[in-house]
Amino acid sequence: MSNTLQTGRAPAGLPARVPARHHRGRLPATAVVAMLIGLALGRFLFADAAGAPLTVGPAAPQTPQARIAALEAAVEANPQDLSSWQALGGAYTDRAIYSSDPTFYDLANRALDRAAELEPGNLSTMLGRANLSLSLHDFRSARRLGTRVVDVDPFSADAHGVLVDAEVELGHYRAATGHLERMLELDPGLPALSRTSYLRELHGDLDGAVLALQQADVASAGRGPQAATVLTLLGDALRKRGDDDAARAAYERALRIYPELAAAEVGTARLLAASGDRRGAIQLLEALTERVPEPAALTLLGELLALQGRDDEAGDAFALVEATAALQRDAGQDTDLEMALFAADHGEDPAAAVRLGRRAWRDRPDNIYAADALAWTLHQAGRDRQALPLMRNALRLDTSDALLRYHAAEVFAGAGRDQQARRQLGEARDTYPRFSPHHQPAARALARRLGLRVPPAWTRP
């Protein structure tokens, strides 16, 4: 049996290379990077990615690594085993996300291509490909594949879940809600509850989002990576509504279940930084990024290092974010939205940030966060009047997101709309004033200019 986790060599029977439509370049097997920022982590992971059995043989492997090893053994023993190829494609997709190693996207593509060769038009293989497309941020392909499955099997909860995710990312929130309602009718379990929480959050209902994730936590029974992901999402939602102690407890539980989950460590670091323990946050992030150069962690690390006056080290962290994003693009993942925001805050070329923002908006023309990204890049380029309609679009769901509200306040203020700026900055302050150490100084200055009360979180040195 080949051990892909150690050697990077695919099981016998995989196509020799990924077709060009799915892959723009080969990565070295040692590349260990991810682009989880921007994706609602875990909301695309709660269905078996190919709709195939999760177990191989009489006993289920208890770790992702063991599951992959068992599936690799199964397909090498029987290269005609369709269900194992499908499950292997799903396992590789999940492993790419959870391990932050994009080489598994390559392997997932190849495993699913092999499954398609064995039985063209198989619905489970289509679902596997749809979930992989979601992970690569190719939301139009995911929607197309999910629609094909639903047209044949309207009772597939997993296919409706794919369509929820794709429509949300494309900004078609009413369509997403319709698919979610159908999904809840078919299977009101953990996958549907997780998606329920995100749609509630997008529509400004953080309490409802927390409740849905608490229900999902119960449904997960506290086992496996899915349970850890639910707890991380719960921690994020609790933090966004200002319940830091409960958020910390959720992250701690997540890491006890699945210590490799970088997003839970990033959430913990955000809490440490928000409480004033920047040194502790930096130490945690340095250890994490030494193991996994994950962009959200690197960005936060760079921001905290800069606030400590360690500019050279901050620059190194920011440079690694850009290098990581380049590797992710080579692996086939669309990173324009995430990198537009990064370039606006930390890049040296405002015009380049605007170009990234425009590409993100082109690809997701109705998504509120794509609208925010382009508006923010325009603001940073001094073009607030152009940003106004985009920012109004970004606010149309009344989303309870302090960073989004802060962006809106800066855009409105820059365009001379002080009353609207005052309202948005007040929302950011009252929702969660500790939303960003990086933006604290600017938020404090804007609040004073607008005559708003400055919270203690914005006065911390």
C-alpha positions, 0 to 999 in steps of 0.5 A, spaced: 500 500 500 502 506 498 502 511 504 500 518 501 500 522 507 508 520 508 510 519 500 505 524 497 505 518 491 497 517 489 494 510 490 495 505 484 489 506 479 489 514 479 490 518 473 497 520 472 495 528 472 489 532 474 486 535 467 487 542 466 480 544 467 481 543 475 488 544 476 493 550 474 500 547 476 503 542 480 505 543 487 511 540 491 508 534 496 511 538 502 507 544 501 503 545 507 498 551 506 491 553 506 486 559 505 480 558 510 479 565 511 473 567 507 470 561 507 465 559 513 470 554 516 466 547 516 460 549 513 462 545 507 464 539 510 458 536 514 456 531 508 460 526 506 463 529 500 462 523 495 455 521 498 459 514 499 460 510 505 464 513 511 467 506 513 471 501 510 471 494 512 468 491 519 471 497 523 471 505 522 478 508 522 478 513 528 482 518 524 482 522 518 489 519 516 487 512 518 481 513 514 485 515 508 490 509 509 484 504 509 481 507 503 487 507 499 488 500 501 481 498 499 482 501 492 489 498 491 486 491 492 480 493 488 481 498 483 474 497 480 471 499 487 467 505 485 464 507 492 471 507 495 474 511 490 468 516 491 469 516 499 477 517 498 475 523 493 471 526 499 476 524 504 482 527 500 478 534 500 476 534 507 484 532 509 486 538 504 481 543 509 483 540 516 490 539 514 491 545 510 495 541 505 493 543 498 496 537 495 490 533 497 486 537 492 490 534 487 489 527 490 481 529 491 481 531 483 484 524 481 480 520 485 474 523 483 476 522 476 477 515 477 470 514 480 467 518 474 471 513 469 468 507 473 461 510 472 460 516 468 454 520 471 454 517 478 450 522 483 455 520 488 461 522 484 457 529 482 456 530 489 464 529 491 466 534 485 461 539 488 464 539 495 471 539 492 468 545 488 466 549 494 472 548 497 476 551 491 471 557 491 468 555 484 461 556 487 458 556 480 461 549 478 458 547 485 451 550 484 451 547 477 453 540 479 448 540 485 442 542 481 444 536 476 443 531 482 437 535 485 434 534 478 435 527 478 434 526 486 430 531 489 430 528 496 438 528 497 439 532 503 446 533 501 445 536 494 441 541 497 446 542 502 451 544 496 446 548 493 445 552 500 453 553 500 453 555 493 448 560 493 450 563 499 457 565 496 454 567 490 449 572 494 443 568 492 440 568 499 433 567 498 435 561 494 439 559 499 434 559 504 429 555 500 434 549 499 435 550 507 428 549 508 428 543 504 434 540 507 431 541 514 425 537 512 429 531 509 434 531 514 434 536 520 441 534 523 448 537 524 449 539 516 442 543 516 443 546 523 450 549 521 447 552 515 442 555 519 446 558 523 450 561 518 444 564 514 441 567 521 448 570 522 448 573 515 441 576 517 443 579 523 440 574 528 447 572 532 443 569 538 439 565 533 446 563 530 448 561 537 442 557 538 443 553 532 450 551 533 448 549 540 443 544 537 449 542 532 453 541 538 448 536 541 447 532 534 455 531 533 455 527 540 462 531 541 466 526 536 470 527 531 473 533 526 465 535 525 464 536 532 470 540 533 468 544 527 461 546 530 465 548 536 469 552 533 464 556 529 460 556 536 466 560 539 466 564 533 459 566 533 459 567 541 465 571 540 462 576 535 456 577 540 461 579 545 461 572 550 468 571 550 468 566 556 463 562 553 467 562 546 474 560 550 470 554 552 468 552 546 475 553 542 478 549 548 473 543 547 474 543 540 481 543 541 481 537 545 477 533 540 481 535 534 488 538 536 490 540 529 484 544 528 488 551 526 481 555 526 480 554 533 487 556 535 486 562 531 480 564 535 483 563 541 489 567 539 483 573 537 481 572 544 487 573 548 489 579 543 482 582 545 483 581 552 490 585 552 494 579 552 498 580 545 504 577 548 500 570 549 497 571 542 503 572 539 506 566 542 500 561 540 500 564 533 508 563 532 507 556 534 501 555 530 504 558 523 511 554 525 506 548 524 501 550 519 502 557 515 495 558 515 493 565 512 488 568 517 493 566 523 499 569 519 495 575 518 493 576 525 500 575 527 503 580 523 498 585 525 500 584 533 507 584 531 506 590 528 503 593 534 509 591 538 513 595 534 516 588 531 516 591 524 521 586 520 517 580 523 511 583 521 513 584 514 515 577 514 509 574 516 505 578 511 510 576 506 508 569 507 501 570 507 502 572 499 506 566 498 501 562 501 496 565 497 500 564 491 501 557 492 493 556 493 492 559 487 496 554 483 492 549 487 486 551 483 483 555 489 480 562 488 483 567 493 481 574 490 476 576 496 481 574 501 487 577 498 483 584 496 482 585 504 489 583 505 492 587 500 487 593 502 490 593 509 497 591 508 499 591 501 503 597 498 499 598 492 492 600 493 490 599 485 492 592 486 488 591 491 482 594 487 483 590 482 483 584 486 476 587 489 473 587 482 475 580 480 472 578 487 465 582 485 465 579 478 465 572 481 460 573 486 456 580 484 451 579 489 455 577 495 455 582 501 462 580 503 465 581 496 461 588 496 464 589 502 471 587 499 471 592 493 468 597 497 474 597 502 479 597 497 476 603 494 476 606 500 483 605 502 485 608 495 481 614 497 475 613 492 469 613 497 464 616 493 465 610 488 465 605 494 458 608 497 453 603 493 457 597 494 457 598 501 450 599 502 449 593 498 454 589 503 449 592 509 443 590 506 442 584 510 443 588 516 449 583 518 451 583 525 459 583 523 463 589 527 468 589 522 463 590 516 460 595 520 467 599 521 468 598 514 462 602 513 463 607 518 470 609 514 466 609 507 461 613 509 465 618 513 470 618 507 464 620 503 461 626 507 456 622 510 457 623 517 450 621 520 450 614 517 458 613 519 456 615 526 450 609 526 455 604 523 461 605 528 456 605 534 453 598 531 461 596 531 462 598 538 456 596 541 456 589 537 463 587 539 468 593 540 474 588 540 473 586 533 480 588 531 487 590 534 489 592 527 483 597 526 483 600 534 487 606 533 483 608 526 476 606 530 478 611 536 480 616 531 474 616 527 469 615 534 472 622 536 471 625 530 464 623 530 463 625 537 462 618 539 463 615 546 470 611 545 470 604 548 476 602 553 478 597 547 479 602 543 484 606 548 488 600 549 496 601 547 
